[in-house]
């Protein structure tokens, strides 16, 4: 570590084009650590100031680290471990996405085709088991597109309550139920193609049903071996310990994803009391979220730390090879 790093992480603060300014609140907070030196110096910096960086991610929603000197999954694994946070293994999650592990703690962000857009969501908010933070790493940027949009959910609620107060109230009071059909085997051509076998870590129907019962899921089996599941009632708006309210759900992803495929969004998501979501209010939420989205302009070695309780994320479609890796922490 160079002597200058003793002055604190703030000396590495930088700006990025398109960065939001909510008063004195920047989104995302950005640090360019090129001056630290190489990868080992970056790791030393993160070990020393990791708690501060994580606190900034929770306060502001996300932190973007530029020029870390990391080039591989193994380098990213070392960065993740520098924060000394407990691992949240993909295979133990209820994520709908098909992913491939590259190391014990690092996996591909999503195996969906490059022309598939992944809409804004809080990771695993459509399940009763979710993690606190996720880290992304750019191993190889796309030739065109492929940005990762991120959006602050607390800012979204603040905007949405001004124009759709009843909708926000109903989200808070009733919560949401999600419905999703899982194939018998993984389908990497879909952004939500993880099989019920992988999702519920089950080899048989009986094992799957026992696992679902423990999570309060219900399900319907189909002749082709696929399974349509309905979740228990889950939060749509959460109140955090610091008093902030966040739009903590997968409403935008579920609604927009179904609508974009010409299917009825009501088949994917409803209020917890079974009533349909008001289409106009949902569209307003989608529009505001898009207005509040910052597209991470990936360069090799960039790392983004996204607080899963504060910020949603997604993926733009892209052209050419692209490798964005991810890691979840409890």
C-alpha positions in Angstrom: 0.0 0.0 0.0 1.3 3.4 -0.8 1.7 6.0 1.9 -1.1 8.1 0.5 -3.7 5.4 1.3 -3.2 6.2 5.0 -5.2 9.4 4.4 -8.5 7.4 3.9 -10.7 6.2 1.2 -12.1 9.6 0.4 -8.9 10.6 -1.5 -10.0 8.1 -4.2 -13.5 9.5 -4.6 -14.3 10.4 -8.2 -17.2 11.3 -10.4 -18.8 9.4 -13.3 -20.9 10.7 -16.1 -24.6 10.5 -15.4 -24.2 10.2 -11.7 -27.3 11.2 -9.7 -27.1 14.0 -7.2 -29.9 13.8 -4.6 -28.7 17.0 -2.7 -25.5 15.9 -1.1 -26.3 12.3 -1.8 -24.4 10.9 -4.8 -25.6 7.7 -6.7 -23.6 5.7 -7.2 -20.7 6.7 -4.9 -17.6 6.2 -7.0 -14.0 5.6 -6.1 -11.2 5.3 -8.6 -8.5 3.2 -7.0 -5.9 3.3 -9.8 -3.6 5.4 -7.7 -3.4 2.7 -5.1 -1.2 0.6 -7.4 -1.9 -2.9 -8.5 -4.3 -5.6 -7.4 -2.6 -6.3 -4.1 -2.6 -2.6 -3.2 -6.3 -2.5 -4.1 -7.0 -5.5 -1.8 -5.1 -3.8 1.0 -7.1 -0.7 0.5 -10.4 -2.6 0.6 -9.4 -4.6 3.7 -8.6 -1.4 5.5 -11.6 0.7 4.5 -14.1 -2.1 3.7 -16.5 -1.2 6.6 -16.6 2.4 5.4 -17.2 1.4 1.8 -20.1 -1.0 2.8 -21.6 1.8 5.0 -21.5 4.1 1.9 -23.2 1.4 -0.2 -26.0 1.1 2.4 -26.5 4.8 2.8 -26.3 5.7 -0.9 -27.4 2.4 -2.5 -24.3 1.5 -4.5 -20.5 2.0 -4.7 -18.6 1.8 -7.9 -14.9 0.9 -7.7 -13.0 1.7 -10.8 -9.5 0.5 -11.9 -9.1 -2.3 -9.3 -6.5 -4.1 -11.5 -8.6 -7.3 -11.2 -8.8 -9.2 -14.5 -10.2 -12.7 -13.5 -12.8 -14.5 -11.5 -10.0 -15.4 -9.0 -9.1 -11.7 -8.6 -12.7 -10.8 -8.0 -13.0 -13.6 -5.5 -10.1 -12.1 -3.6 -11.8 -8.7 -3.7 -15.0 -10.2 -2.3 -13.1 -11.9 0.5 -11.4 -8.7 1.4 -14.6 -7.5 2.9 -14.8 -10.4 5.3 -18.5 -10.9 4.7 -20.3 -14.3 4.9 -20.9 -16.0 1.6 -24.5 -16.5 0.3 -24.0 -19.5 -2.1 -26.0 -19.4 -5.3 -26.9 -23.1 -5.1 -28.6 -22.5 -1.8 -30.6 -19.5 -3.0 -34.1 -19.5 -4.6 -32.9 -17.4 -7.5 -34.8 -17.9 -10.8 -31.7 -17.2 -12.9 -29.4 -19.9 -14.4 -25.9 -19.2 -13.4 -22.5 -21.0 -13.5 -20.0 -20.9 -10.6 -16.5 -19.8 -11.5 -15.1 -20.0 -8.0 -16.7 -20.9 -4.6 -18.0 -17.4 -4.2 -18.2 -16.1 -7.8 -20.6 -17.0 -10.6 -21.9 -15.6 -13.9 -24.5 -12.9 -13.4 -27.0 -14.4 -15.8 -26.9 -16.9 -18.6 -29.8 -15.3 -20.6 -29.1 -14.5 -24.3 -27.6 -11.1 -25.1 -30.8 -9.8 -26.7 -32.8 -10.5 -23.5 -33.4 -7.4 -21.3 -33.4 -8.1 -17.5 -35.7 -5.6 -15.8 -35.1 -3.8 -12.6 -35.5 -5.9 -9.4 -34.2 -6.5 -5.9 -32.4 -9.8 -6.0 -34.5 -12.6 -4.7 -37.2 -10.2 -3.4 -39.7 -12.7 -4.9 -38.6 -15.3 -2.4 -38.6 -15.4 1.4 -34.8 -15.8 1.4 -32.6 -13.0 0.2 -29.2 -11.5 0.8 -28.0 -8.1 2.0 -25.5 -7.1 -0.8 -24.3 -8.3 -4.2 -21.1 -7.5 -5.9 -20.6 -7.3 -9.7 -17.3 -7.5 -11.5 -16.6 -6.6 -15.2 -14.3 -9.3 -16.6 -15.0 -8.3 -20.1 -17.3 -5.4 -21.2 -19.7 -5.9 -24.2 -18.8 -4.3 -27.6 -22.1 -2.4 -27.3 -24.7 -2.1 -24.6 -24.7 -4.5 -21.6 -24.8 -1.8 -19.0 -26.2 -2.7 -15.6 -28.9 -0.2 -14.6 -29.3 0.5 -10.9 -32.1 2.4 -9.2 -32.5 3.6 -5.7 -35.8 2.2 -4.3 -36.0 4.8 -1.5 -36.0 7.6 -4.1 -38.5 5.6 -6.1 -40.9 5.4 -3.2 -40.5 9.1 -2.5 -41.5 9.9 -6.1 -44.2 7.3 -6.4 -46.1 8.3 -3.2 -46.6 11.8 -4.6 -48.6 10.5 -7.6 -49.8 7.0 -6.6 -50.3 7.2 -2.8 -53.0 4.6 -2.7 -50.9 2.2 -4.7 -48.0 2.6 -2.3 -50.4 2.2 0.7 -51.8 -1.0 -0.8 -48.3 -2.4 -1.5 -47.3 -1.7 2.1 -50.6 -3.2 3.5 -51.1 -6.2 1.3 -47.7 -7.3 0.0 -47.4 -9.4 -3.1 -47.6 -13.0 -4.3 -45.5 -14.2 -7.3 -46.3 -17.0 -9.6 -43.6 -18.6 -11.9 -43.3 -21.8 -13.9 -40.1 -23.6 -13.4 -38.9 -26.1 -16.1 -37.9 -29.7 -15.2 -34.3 -28.9 -16.4 -32.4 -25.6 -16.5 -33.2 -23.4 -19.5 -30.3 -21.1 -20.1 -32.2 -19.3 -22.9 -34.5 -17.7 -20.3 -33.6 -15.0 -17.7 -35.8 -17.0 -15.3 -35.0 -20.5 -16.6 -33.7 -22.2 -13.4 -35.3 -25.6 -12.9 -37.4 -26.6 -9.9 -34.8 -29.3 -9.2 -32.0 -26.8 -8.9 -34.1 -24.1 -7.2 -35.4 -26.4 -4.4 -32.3 -28.7 -4.4 -34.6 -31.7 -5.0 -34.1 -34.9 -7.1 -37.7 -36.0 -6.8 -41.2 -34.6 -6.8 -41.6 -35.6 -3.2 -38.4 -33.8 -2.1 -39.5 -30.7 -4.0 -42.9 -30.7 -2.4 -41.4 -31.1 1.1 -39.1 -28.2 0.4 -41.9 -26.0 -0.9 -44.1 -26.8 2.1 -41.3 -25.6 4.5 -41.2 -22.3 2.6 -45.0 -22.0 2.4 -45.0 -22.3 -1.4 -47.9 -23.9 -3.3 -47.5 -25.6 -6.7 -49.1 -27.2 -9.7 -47.4 -29.9 -11.7 -47.7 -30.1 -15.5 -47.4 -33.0 -17.9 -44.1 -31.8 -19.3 -42.6 -32.0 -15.8 -42.6 -28.3 -15.2 -43.9 -26.8 -12.0 -45.9 -23.6 -11.5 -45.3 -22.2 -8.0 -47.0 -19.5 -6.0 -45.1 -17.8 -3.2 -46.3 -16.9 0.2 -47.2 -13.2 0.7 -44.0 -11.2 0.5 -43.2 -7.5 1.1 -43.8 -4.9 -1.6 -42.6 -1.9 0.4 -40.3 -2.4 3.3 -39.5 0.0 6.2 -35.8 -0.1 7.1 -34.4 0.4 10.6 -33.3 3.9 9.7 -36.9 4.9 8.8 -36.5 4.8 5.0 -39.1 3.0 2.9 -38.0 1.1 -0.1 -39.8 -0.5 -3.1 -38.4 -3.9 -2.2 -39.9 -6.3 -4.7 -39.7 -7.8 -8.1 -42.8 -6.1 -9.4 -41.2 -4.2 -12.2 -39.3 -7.3 -13.5 -42.3 -9.6 -13.1 -44.8 -7.3 -14.7 -42.6 -5.9 -17.5 -41.1 -9.3 -18.3 -44.5 -10.9 -18.8 -45.9 -7.9 -20.7 -42.9 -7.8 -23.0 -43.6 -11.5 -24.0 -47.2 -10.8 -24.7 -48.4 -12.6 -21.7 -50.8 -11.4 -18.9 -48.7 -9.8 -16.1 -51.5 -10.8 -13.7 -50.4 -14.4 -14.1 -47.0 -13.5 -12.6 -47.9 -11.1 -9.8 -50.8 -9.9 -7.7 -51.4 -8.3 -4.4 -51.2 -10.6 -1.4 -55.0 -10.5 -1.1 -55.3 -11.9 -4.6 -56.4 -8.6 -6.3 -54.9 -7.5 -9.5 -52.4 -4.7 -9.6 -53.6 -1.4 -11.1 -52.0 -1.2 -14.5 -51.6 2.5 -14.6 -49.9 2.7 -11.2 -47.5 -0.1 -12.2 -46.6 1.6 -15.4 -46.0 4.8 -13.5 -43.6 3.0 -11.2 -41.8 1.5 -14.2 -41.5 4.9 -15.8 -40.2 6.6 -12.6 -37.7 3.8 -12.0 -36.3 4.2 -15.5 -35.9 7.9 -15.0 -34.0 7.2 -11.7 -31.8 4.5 -13.3 -28.0 4.9 -13.6 -26.4 2.7 -16.2 -23.1 1.4 -15.0 -20.6 1.9 -17.9 -18.5 -1.2 -17.5 -14.8 -1.3 -18.0 -12.6 -4.2 -17.2 -11.7 -4.4 -13.5 -14.7 -2.3 -12.4 -16.5 -3.6 -9.3 -20.0 -2.5 -8.1 -21.2 -3.1 -4.6 -25.0 -2.9 -4.6 -26.9 -2.9 -1.3 -29.8 -5.2 -2.1 -32.1 -3.4 0.4 -31.6 0.0 -1.2 -31.0 -0.4 -4.9 -32.5 -2.4 -7.7 -30.5 -3.6 -10.7 -31.1 -5.1 -14.1 -29.2 -5.7 -17.4 -29.4 -3.9 -20.8 -29.3 -6.0 -23.9 -25.9 -6.1 -25.6 -23.8 -7.1 -28.6 -20.5 -9.0 -28.6 -18.9 -11.0 -25.8 -19.7 -9.8 -22.3 -18.7 -11.3 -18.9 -20.1 -9.7 -15.8 -19.5 -11.9 -12.7 -21.4 -11.7 -9.4 -21.1 -12.7 -5.8 -23.8 -12.6 -3.0 -23.1 -11.9 0.6 -25.5 -12.6 3.5 
